[in-house]
Amino acid sequence: MLGSGIWAPDGAALADFYAAALGWETRHTFHDEDGNPAAHLISDGVRTLVFSTARTFRAPDWPQDELPFHLDLAFEDPAAAEERLLALGATRPDHQPGKGRWTVLLDPSGQPFCVCRAS
């Protein structure tokens, strides 16, 4: 499985957002040394994302801050996907680079991700 980790102030909430956005399932929760839920793995059986809670997390001030990474989510109908993602808790910033080839949204933790057409 391919995997990647994403930090957030509430890893469980962000895992729930992306699981709903992608139609994936939460497959496993990892606990810290005190037994508290600390990381949440979502997957479609092939690809995996892990969302970890970080008390000191600070969302980037995009577009001013450089991004170490971001997610590109591809959908057959990007406009319908954007509408659904906004209903799930994403927001649409005013700054939209890409000349209409993709849309930038902010996830509930404030991290940018892009919505584009599946090719």
N, C-alpha and C positions, 0 to 999 in steps of 0.2 A: 504494500500500500504506500502511496505517496502521502506525505504528511507535512503540516506546517503549523506553527503556533502563533497565536494572536493574544496580546495582553489587553485587559480592559478592567474598569473598576468593578465590574460584576461579570465574571466569566460565564456563569450560568445563564444570565439574561442574554448575553451576546451569542452564546451557543444556541439558545432557543430562537433568536432572531434569524441567524444564518441557517439553522435547520429548517425553519419554516420557509425562508427565502428560496432555498435550494431543493426543498422536498426531501431532505435527508432525515436521518434519525440520530438522536443522541444514543451513542453506543456504550459509553463508559464514562464514569466520573472517578477522578483520581483524588485522593484525600491527602492533606498535609500531615505532618508528624503529630498534630493534635487531633486528627480525625475529622477536620473540617473540609468540606468540598473545596478543592482548589483549582482543578482543571477539568474541562468537559470536552470529550471527544465526540465529534459528529462525523458521519460517514455515509456514503452511498454504497459501500461495499468495495469500492475501488479507490476513491479519493478520500482523504481524511483531513480534517481541520481540528485543532485543539485550541480551546479558549481558556486562558488562565486568568484568575483574579489577581490583580496587582493593586495594593492599597495606594501606591504612589503614582499610579497611571495618570498621565496627562495627554489628552488628545492633541494631535498636531494642530497648529493654527494654519490650516490650509487656505489659500495657496502660499502663504508666506514661508511656512516651514517646509524644508525638504523632507520628502517621505522616504523612509528606508525601504518600504514596499507598499503595495496596495493590491487589492483583489480586482480582477476583471471577471464579471459574471455575464455569460452569454445566454441569450434567450431567443427563441424563435420569434416572439413578439415583444420587442424591448419596451414599447409604450405600455402594453398591458402589464409587463413585469414591473416597470417603474411605478405604476399606479398601485400595484399590490405591495411593493416594497415600502412605499410611503404609508400605506395603511398599516403595515407591520411596525412602523416606528422610524423609518429612515426619514431624512430631510434632504431637500434639494437646495444646495448653495447657489448664490447668484452667479458666481464665476463658473463658466462652462466652456473649457477649452475643447478643442477637437472638431470644431465646425460642424456639429451635428452627427459625427460618426459614432459618438458615445455620449452618455450622460453621466455626470459625476453626482453621486449621492453620498450622504454621510450616514453611517450606521448609528444606532442608538448610543454608542460610546463616543461618537464624534469623529470616527476615522473614515476617510474618503474611500470609496470603491466605485468602480465604473460598471455601467450597464451597457451592453452592446448586443448587436445581432449575432446569433450563432451562424457560423459559416458552413 
